[in-house]
């Protein structure tokens, strides 16, 4: 988790912590609708959502970033859709579950490197 300046992040609440997500990685914020389970996926992957013609994995941010499973997502759970990548690697897209969106320009307790978090999930063994 790296540091960035307040105002360049979307601050969210996850498991009682405020976490800053780089605005450059955030595409949009949506509410969870239908969730399709993915048997055998990494533990932090809660399923898939259909978003404008694409299937997007729903990732439990609490589990992926802090190794503490969050509550099971239900209809209406806020999802922060992110796209992030590394040089010479394809962009990864995911919808991160959060407890709530706090806002912009607020100091966060921690700062998330979205690309590293998503790439780490690719390496995680399925459950």
Secondary structure as GFF3:
##gff-version 3
##sequence-region A 1 127
A	DSSP	beta_strand	9	14	.	.	.	ID=ss1
A	DSSP	beta_strand	17	22	.	.	.	ID=ss2
A	DSSP	three_ten_helix	23	25	.	.	.	ID=ss3
A	DSSP	beta_strand	26	31	.	.	.	ID=ss4
A	DSSP	beta_strand	45	51	.	.	.	ID=ss5
A	DSSP	beta_strand	54	60	.	.	.	ID=ss6
A	DSSP	alpha_helix	61	66	.	.	.	ID=ss7
A	DSSP	beta_strand	78	84	.	.	.	ID=ss8
A	DSSP	beta_strand	92	97	.	.	.	ID=ss9
A	DSSP	beta_strand	100	104	.	.	.	ID=ss10
A	DSSP	beta_strand	110	112	.	.	.	ID=ss11
A	DSSP	alpha_helix	114	123	.	.	.	ID=ss12
###
